[in-house]
């Protein structure tokens, strides 16, 4: 039999014993644990450009849609090595085309919040830095006329979640085109959307912090017409679990308050002083 590990949180003290009063049944809940991850931000920014903006160019009186790819793997390797992307089958340079790459992520300075590390024994107990959600009606607190007539106080359910992490994620959007005229058409379709909320299921305010253009023809190389757009996305990240615990906890309000009575059988005699005081 393996020995029980009693000091997994601290070297000097044993783990706290489980407290049944703070443990609540969650298998019959219909409310999902809220979560917004980095993948959600990547997906919604990509969706907004490719499905909502839908950039295109007019070439020989025909509309040509501009595809958008994430610059990872072989795409990023070709961009860093050659400065453009070639098709694998024909070897031709892909134009027009756009790629997007996540460059950096940092905390927002205007949404700083105090994140004091909690004692592992108090993880399930709500602290001050939480968001409390209250459903109006639940399975145990259903609306009926009987409870209204007889003034039965319902037992409210509360769902407690952590405060999300407010971050700023920077993306690099690269645009390739065969001619400057085509490049201008693409940029003119993207530029007016700066400062809007980008996304589908989640929406994040996105700013465009700069446009850089490159048009060079070197000897023995292909023509390069490219634009680099810096996107600044302000997002709120909320992980589904933190510190090996679910990020959403459930609590109930007291349904009944009982006041007890205290009876004094005998009153002790108070000794008086010489002046009957």
LUMPA-546979 format. One record per residue (C-alpha): residue number from 1; z, x, y; residue in one letter. Coordinates in steps of 0.2 Angstrom, whole numbers, plus 2048, in hexadecimal, padded with zeros to 3 digits. Layout:
N
(NUM, (Z, X, Y), "A"),
...
//
This chain:
277
(1, (800, 800, 800), "X"),
(2, (7FB, 807, 811), "X"),
(3, (809, 809, 81E), "X"),
(4, (809, 7FD, 82C), "X"),
(5, (804, 805, 83D), "X"),
(6, (811, 800, 849), "X"),
(7, (80D, 80B, 858), "X"),
(8, (7FB, 808, 85C), "X"),
(9, (7FD, 805, 86E), "X"),
(10, (80B, 812, 872), "X"),
(11, (812, 821, 86A), "X"),
(12, (824, 81E, 86F), "X"),
(13, (826, 80B, 86C), "X"),
(14, (821, 7FF, 85E), "X"),
(15, (814, 7F1, 861), "X"),
(16, (81B, 7E1, 867), "X"),
(17, (81D, 7D3, 85A), "X"),
(18, (811, 7C5, 85B), "X"),
(19, (817, 7B6, 866), "X"),
(20, (813, 7A6, 85E), "X"),
(21, (816, 79C, 86F), "X"),
(22, (807, 7A5, 877), "X"),
(23, (7FB, 7A3, 869), "X"),
(24, (7F0, 794, 86A), "X"),
(25, (7E3, 78D, 85E), "X"),
(26, (7D1, 790, 864), "X"),
(27, (7C7, 78C, 855), "X"),
(28, (7C4, 77A, 85B), "X"),
(29, (7BF, 77E, 86D), "X"),
(30, (7AF, 779, 874), "X"),
(31, (7B0, 785, 883), "X"),
(32, (7A8, 796, 880), "X"),
(33, (7AE, 7A6, 886), "X"),
(34, (7A6, 7AA, 896), "X"),
(35, (79C, 7BB, 896), "X"),
(36, (790, 7C3, 8A2), "X"),
(37, (78A, 7D4, 89B), "X"),
(38, (77F, 7E2, 8A2), "X"),
(39, (771, 7DB, 896), "X"),
(40, (772, 7CA, 89F), "X"),
(41, (76F, 7D3, 8B0), "X"),
(42, (760, 7DD, 8A8), "X"),
(43, (758, 7CD, 8A0), "X"),
(44, (75A, 7C3, 8B0), "X"),
(45, (752, 7D0, 8BC), "X"),
(46, (744, 7D2, 8B0), "X"),
(47, (741, 7C0, 8AE), "X"),
(48, (741, 7BC, 8C0), "X"),
(49, (733, 7C9, 8C3), "X"),
(50, (728, 7C5, 8B4), "X"),
(51, (72B, 7B2, 8B3), "X"),
(52, (72F, 7AC, 8C5), "X"),
(53, (726, 7B9, 8D1), "X"),
(54, (718, 7BC, 8C4), "X"),
(55, (70F, 7C9, 8CE), "X"),
(56, (6FC, 7CA, 8CC), "X"),
(57, (6ED, 7D2, 8D4), "X"),
(58, (6DB, 7CC, 8D8), "X"),
(59, (6CE, 7D8, 8D0), "X"),
(60, (6BC, 7D3, 8D1), "X"),
(61, (6C1, 7C1, 8D5), "X"),
(62, (6CC, 7C0, 8C6), "X"),
(63, (6DF, 7BE, 8C5), "X"),
(64, (6E7, 7CC, 8BB), "X"),
(65, (6FA, 7CA, 8B7), "X"),
(66, (705, 7D9, 8B9), "X"),
(67, (710, 7DD, 8A9), "X"),
(68, (721, 7E3, 8AB), "X"),
(69, (72A, 7EE, 89F), "X"),
(70, (73B, 7F6, 89D), "X"),
(71, (739, 809, 8A0), "X"),
(72, (742, 80F, 890), "X"),
(73, (73D, 818, 881), "X"),
(74, (72A, 81D, 881), "X"),
(75, (727, 815, 892), "X"),
(76, (734, 820, 89A), "X"),
(77, (72E, 830, 891), "X"),
(78, (71C, 82D, 897), "X"),
(79, (722, 829, 8A9), "X"),
(80, (72C, 839, 8AA), "X"),
(81, (71F, 844, 8A2), "X"),
(82, (70F, 83D, 8AA), "X"),
(83, (714, 832, 8B8), "X"),
(84, (70A, 823, 8B0), "X"),
(85, (709, 819, 8A0), "X"),
(86, (6FA, 81A, 893), "X"),
(87, (6F6, 80D, 886), "X"),
(88, (6F9, 813, 875), "X"),
(89, (6E9, 80C, 86D), "X"),
(90, (6DC, 812, 87A), "X"),
(91, (6E5, 81F, 884), "X"),
(92, (6E0, 817, 895), "X"),
(93, (6EC, 816, 8A3), "X"),
(94, (6F5, 805, 8A5), "X"),
(95, (6F1, 7FE, 8B6), "X"),
(96, (6F8, 7F3, 8BD), "X"),
(97, (709, 7F4, 8B5), "X"),
(98, (71B, 7F3, 8BA), "X"),
(99, (72A, 7FB, 8B2), "X"),
(100, (73D, 7F9, 8B6), "X"),
(101, (74B, 804, 8B2), "X"),
(102, (75E, 803, 8B5), "X"),
(103, (763, 812, 8C0), "X"),
(104, (775, 810, 8C4), "X"),
(105, (784, 804, 8C4), "X"),
(106, (793, 805, 8D0), "X"),
(107, (7A2, 7FA, 8D6), "X"),
(108, (7A0, 7EF, 8E5), "X"),
(109, (7AA, 7F5, 8F3), "X"),
(110, (7AC, 7E4, 8FB), "X"),
(111, (7B3, 7DC, 8EB), "X"),
(112, (7C1, 7E8, 8E6), "X"),
(113, (7CF, 7E0, 8DC), "X"),
(114, (7DF, 7E7, 8D6), "X"),
(115, (7DD, 7EA, 8C3), "X"),
(116, (7EE, 7F0, 8BD), "X"),
(117, (7EF, 7F4, 8AB), "X"),
(118, (7F9, 7E8, 8A2), "X"),
(119, (806, 7EB, 894), "X"),
(120, (7FD, 7E9, 883), "X"),
(121, (80B, 7DD, 87E), "X"),
(122, (807, 7D2, 88D), "X"),
(123, (7F4, 7D1, 88B), "X"),
(124, (7F5, 7BF, 885), "X"),
(125, (7FF, 7BA, 894), "X"),
(126, (7F6, 7B5, 8A4), "X"),
(127, (7F9, 7C1, 8B3), "X"),
(128, (7F5, 7BE, 8C5), "X"),
(129, (7E3, 7C4, 8C4), "X"),
(130, (7DC, 7B6, 8BA), "X"),
(131, (7D0, 7A7, 8BD), "X"),
(132, (7D7, 796, 8B6), "X"),
(133, (7CC, 789, 8B0), "X"),
(134, (7D2, 777, 8AD), "X"),
(135, (7C7, 76A, 8A3), "X"),
(136, (7CA, 758, 8AA), "X"),
(137, (7CA, 750, 898), "X"),
(138, (7CC, 758, 887), "X"),
(139, (7CE, 752, 875), "X"),
(140, (7E1, 751, 877), "X"),
(141, (7E0, 74A, 889), "X"),
(142, (7D4, 73C, 888), "X"),
(143, (7D2, 72F, 895), "X"),
(144, (7D9, 71E, 890), "X"),
(145, (7E1, 70F, 89A), "X"),
(146, (7F1, 710, 88F), "X"),
(147, (7F6, 721, 897), "X"),
(148, (7F2, 71A, 8A8), "X"),
(149, (7FD, 70B, 8A6), "X"),
(150, (80C, 713, 89E), "X"),
(151, (80C, 723, 8A9), "X"),
(152, (80B, 72F, 89B), "X"),
(153, (809, 740, 8A2), "X"),
(154, (7FA, 749, 899), "X"),
(155, (7FB, 75B, 892), "X"),
(156, (7EE, 765, 89C), "X"),
(157, (7E4, 773, 894), "X"),
(158, (7E0, 783, 89E), "X"),
(159, (7D4, 791, 89A), "X"),
(160, (7D8, 7A1, 8A2), "X"),
(161, (7CB, 7AF, 8A4), "X"),
(162, (7CB, 7C0, 8AC), "X"),
(163, (7C4, 7C3, 8BD), "X"),
(164, (7B2, 7CB, 8BB), "X"),
(165, (7AE, 7DC, 8C0), "X"),
(166, (7A3, 7DC, 8D0), "X"),
(167, (796, 7EA, 8CF), "X"),
(168, (786, 7F0, 8D7), "X"),
(169, (778, 7F4, 8CB), "X"),
(170, (769, 7FE, 8D1), "X"),
(171, (758, 7FC, 8C9), "X"),
(172, (748, 806, 8CC), "X"),
(173, (738, 7FC, 8CC), "X"),
(174, (728, 806, 8CA), "X"),
(175, (717, 7FE, 8CE), "X"),
(176, (707, 806, 8C9), "X"),
(177, (6F5, 800, 8CF), "X"),
(178, (6E4, 807, 8CF), "X"),
(179, (6E1, 804, 8E1), "X"),
(180, (6EC, 803, 8F0), "X"),
(181, (6E6, 7F2, 8F4), "X"),
(182, (6EC, 7EC, 8E3), "X"),
(183, (6FD, 7F5, 8E6), "X"),
(184, (6FF, 7EC, 8F7), "X"),
(185, (6FC, 7DB, 8EE), "X"),
(186, (70A, 7DE, 8E2), "X"),
(187, (716, 7E4, 8EF), "X"),
(188, (713, 7D6, 8FB), "X"),
(189, (717, 7CA, 8ED), "X"),
(190, (728, 7D2, 8E9), "X"),
(191, (72E, 7D7, 8FA), "X"),
(192, (732, 7C5, 901), "X"),
(193, (73E, 7C2, 8F2), "X"),
(194, (74A, 7CF, 8F8), "X"),
(195, (75C, 7C8, 8FC), "X"),
(196, (759, 7B9, 8F0), "X"),
(197, (762, 7B4, 8E0), "X"),
(198, (758, 7BB, 8D2), "X"),
(199, (75A, 7B5, 8C0), "X"),
(200, (759, 7A6, 8B4), "X"),
(201, (769, 7A2, 8AB), "X"),
(202, (773, 7AE, 8B6), "X"),
(203, (76E, 7B1, 8C8), "X"),
(204, (772, 7C1, 8D2), "X"),
(205, (76F, 7C5, 8E4), "X"),
(206, (762, 7D3, 8E5), "X"),
(207, (75D, 7DE, 8F3), "X"),
(208, (74F, 7EA, 8F6), "X"),
(209, (755, 7FA, 8FD), "X"),
(210, (744, 804, 8FF), "X"),
(211, (732, 806, 8FB), "X"),
(212, (72A, 816, 8F8), "X"),
(213, (717, 819, 8F5), "X"),
(214, (70D, 827, 8EC), "X"),
(215, (6FB, 829, 8ED), "X"),
(216, (6F5, 83A, 8E6), "X"),
(217, (6E5, 840, 8DD), "X"),
(218, (6E7, 852, 8D6), "X"),
(219, (6DA, 85C, 8CE), "X"),
(220, (6D7, 858, 8BC), "X"),
(221, (6E3, 84A, 8BC), "X"),
(222, (6E2, 837, 8BD), "X"),
(223, (6E4, 82D, 8CD), "X"),
(224, (6F6, 828, 8D1), "X"),
(225, (6FA, 819, 8DC), "X"),
(226, (70C, 814, 8DA), "X"),
(227, (71A, 80C, 8E3), "X"),
(228, (72D, 80E, 8E0), "X"),
(229, (738, 7FF, 8E4), "X"),
(230, (74B, 801, 8E4), "X"),
(231, (754, 7F1, 8DF), "X"),
(232, (767, 7EE, 8E3), "X"),
(233, (76E, 7E0, 8D8), "X"),
(234, (780, 7DA, 8DC), "X"),
(235, (787, 7D3, 8CB), "X"),
(236, (797, 7CD, 8C4), "X"),
(237, (79B, 7D4, 8B2), "X"),
(238, (7A7, 7CB, 8A6), "X"),
(239, (7A9, 7D2, 895), "X"),
(240, (7AD, 7C6, 887), "X"),
(241, (7BC, 7D0, 882), "X"),
(242, (7C7, 7DD, 889), "X"),
(243, (7D4, 7E9, 881), "X"),
(244, (7D0, 7E1, 870), "X"),
(245, (7D5, 7D0, 876), "X"),
(246, (7CA, 7C1, 87A), "X"),
(247, (7C6, 7BF, 88D), "X"),
(248, (7CA, 7AD, 88D), "X"),
(249, (7DB, 7A6, 889), "X"),
(250, (7E1, 794, 887), "X"),
(251, (7F1, 78D, 88E), "X"),
(252, (7F9, 77B, 88F), "X"),
(253, (804, 773, 89C), "X"),
(254, (815, 76C, 897), "X"),
(255, (812, 759, 892), "X"),
(256, (825, 754, 893), "X"),
(257, (834, 75B, 89C), "X"),
(258, (845, 757, 894), "X"),
(259, (854, 758, 89F), "X"),
(260, (865, 75A, 895), "X"),
(261, (876, 754, 89A), "X"),
(262, (886, 75E, 89B), "X"),
(263, (896, 756, 899), "X"),
(264, (8A7, 75E, 89E), "X"),
(265, (8B5, 758, 893), "X"),
(266, (8C4, 75F, 89D), "X"),
(267, (8C5, 766, 8AF), "X"),
(268, (8D0, 775, 8B0), "X"),
(269, (8DF, 774, 8BB), "X"),
(270, (8DE, 77E, 8CB), "X"),
(271, (8EE, 787, 8CF), "X"),
(272, (8F4, 785, 8E1), "X"),
(273, (8FB, 792, 8EC), "X"),
(274, (90C, 791, 8F6), "X"),
(275, (904, 787, 904), "X"),
(276, (8FB, 77B, 8F8), "X"),
(277, (8EB, 783, 8FB), "X"),
//
